[in-house]
Every structure is written in C-alpha cells, then in structure tokens.
Amino acid sequence: MKRRKHNFGAGPGALPLEVLEKARDEIPLFGETGMSVMELSHRGGDYAAIHEKTTALLVELLGIPSSHKVIYLQGGASLQFAMVPMNFRKEGESADYVVTGTWSKKAVKEGQVAGKVHVAASSEGEKFTRIPEESTWDKDPNAAYLHITSNNTITGTQFSSFPETGNVPLVADMSSDILSKRIDVSKFGLIYAGAQKNLGPAGVTVVIVREDLLERAGPEVPIILSYKTHAKNDSLYNTPPTFTIHMVGLVLDWVKGLGGLEGMEKRNQEKADLLYGAIDKNPDFFRSTVGGSSRSRMNITYRLPSEDLEKRFIEEGSKVGFVGLKGHRFVGGIRISAYNATGPDSIRAFVRFMEEFASKNE
C-alpha cells in the first residue's frame, strides 16, 4: 500500500485504517454467505444480523435508554432539517432554534417553510465565533422543540454542555461530534447525525428519537417522511444503505476496542490540547478564531498573519502529506478536522510541521 496521507478534511472525514482493511477483505465474500454485504437482501437473516449488531453497539456505546429508538435514514442531516419540523411541530405551534453557524441557519430556513420558527439565540452578529451563553437565550416554554447544532464545522465552535429545556424536547444535530465524547441521551428528544464524520462513510443518517414523540406527526406527513414509519419497520420500510450500515458497525467495534466513549473522549481531548497548545504558544503567528469554552475538539480553526502565508502553509503541508487544511470558503483560514479516526500521532506530526513553518516564516 502506498503511504496514506493525514486526512484533516471536514467531511467526508477520515476512517480508521483497521476498518477500511476489514471492509476491503470482506467485500467479495462476507462470512459464509458466499456474497458481498452489498449483495445481501435487506430482508434476509444475514443482513438482519448486521443490522441488529450495529444497533446494539450504538445502544451500548451511547447508553441509549429504552425510551429511545434508533433509526437509519438517508438524505443526510439536510433532510432532517425538514423532517424534524414536519414530525414534531403541529399546526399553529412554533419551534425554537439556537443559531450558531451555517448549518443551523439552514435548519431554520427549512423550518420556516411550513410553520413558525423562533430564534431563541444567535451568535451571527459575532460571526459565529462563540456559543451564546444559555442565560441570554429567549426560550419559549411552549415551543414544539428546541433545536441546536452541537458542533459547528465551519467556524470551529462546540457546545461544552447542553441546555436545560424542561418539557420542551431538545433536538440536536450531532453530525460532526457524535461518538466523540460521553453524552446523556435521555436529555434529548431527538439526535440526528450524518455518518460521514465519526460514524462511518457518507450515505446513512443515524436518528435517535424518544418513542413518545413518534405520535406527534399528523396524517399530513408523507408516509416516507414520518419517523413513525421507519421506527415501526425497523428502518426497513424502504431498502436501507446496507453496506454503509455495515461500515458503521465496524467503526463502532473499533470505538469499543479503544475504550468506548470514555477512551474516545480522552483521545480527542489529547488531540485538541496538542493543537490549541501549539496555536496559543505562538499567538503572533497562529491566531485562534474561537476562544474559551466554545472551542471545538473536532474542528480547530485559526489564521496566519496573511492570506499569502496561509496559501503557502496549505501548499507546503500538502506536499508532506497533510490534506484538508484549507478553511471553509465562507471564512477562509486554516481548519484541522480531528475526528475520531484521526490519531494523536497525526496531530503530533502536524504540530511539528506548524512549528517548523512558523520558525521559517516569522
């Protein structure tokens, strides 16, 4: 195998090498089936075992209570921007949204298509460089739900703790930080996450929904867009992305082998400490765009003294195997996406490159 590069891309993100190698070996023949996973009937027993094992691992690792149901859908987080209000907000009701970046803005826009949306808090006036303090939020105690984006890939901010919402269901887009740390799933009415950051390859969206909320959807919701439909049919109402779900299962096995979410949280904290430590040690050359408790462990964003230096930094980094360094086109700068599969050794190597580049260009 040719030398693999250090993938710091924001998504699809890096996958564990062990998972890729196992998947590669199983592509022609899976177990004793005589076929590839991609050829197995989604109604057959062989695939059912994969499906059930993947769900069981999710339940175990995330500590999902019996009050919640796991569903596998397609369409990414973007489809969930529409499905959440369709299923949870009844006619005449309003839904609360906390706007902390581009993706939550898109969720608001979708929520406004067929109903009322109330922006309970927003950091747009500060270019999304922090998470608004909960004490400043204007929460509606009668809202159908309150929606947050737990991690913001573009600007590099992340919720360090989750809000108290009382009887209002808390809905979270966790596409870019699910499985990165321990969470209390029972606090949430619904969690959704596109797989292409920490869960597996693109193609499946994991939804964890409190079962009593499945009854909120009215008869006007299309059958295929009803959470109740997919929960009732164990995600088999239509053909699910079987191979991608299998890959999610392999990733979950890998996470479990590294100590579960406790081990993953320690690993991600170590990586973040290395990166932010290198940035903060040389603030005249590396300027962090986020401060304090809003800093993301998943997407670390910063600037160099000039755009010309940033361009050279990206070019030279690419030549020595560091890819995906360029910040999102909306904000520029540098962005290091350090998802679960990115190991501490990759971060250490990159920090050495940062220090060498700075010493040559200060």
Secondary structure, 3 states (H helix, E strand, C coil): CCCCCEECCCCCCCCCHHHHHHHHHHCCCCCCCCCCHHHCCCCCHHHHHHHHHHHHHHHHHHCCCCCEEEEEECCHHHHHHHHHHHHHCCCCCEEEEEECCHHHHHHHHHHCCCCEEEEEEECHHHCCCCCCCHHHCCCCCCCCCEEEECEECCCCEECCCCCCCCCCCEEEECCCCCCCCCCCHHHCCEEEEECCCCCCCCCCEEEEEEHHHHHHCCCCCCHHHCHHHHHHCCCCCCCCCHHHHHHHHHHHHHHHHCCHHHHHHHHHHHHHHHHHHHHHHCCCCCEECCCHHHECCCEEEEECCCHHHHHHHHHHHHHCCEECCECCCCCCCEEEECCCCCCHHHHHHHHHHHHHHHHHHC
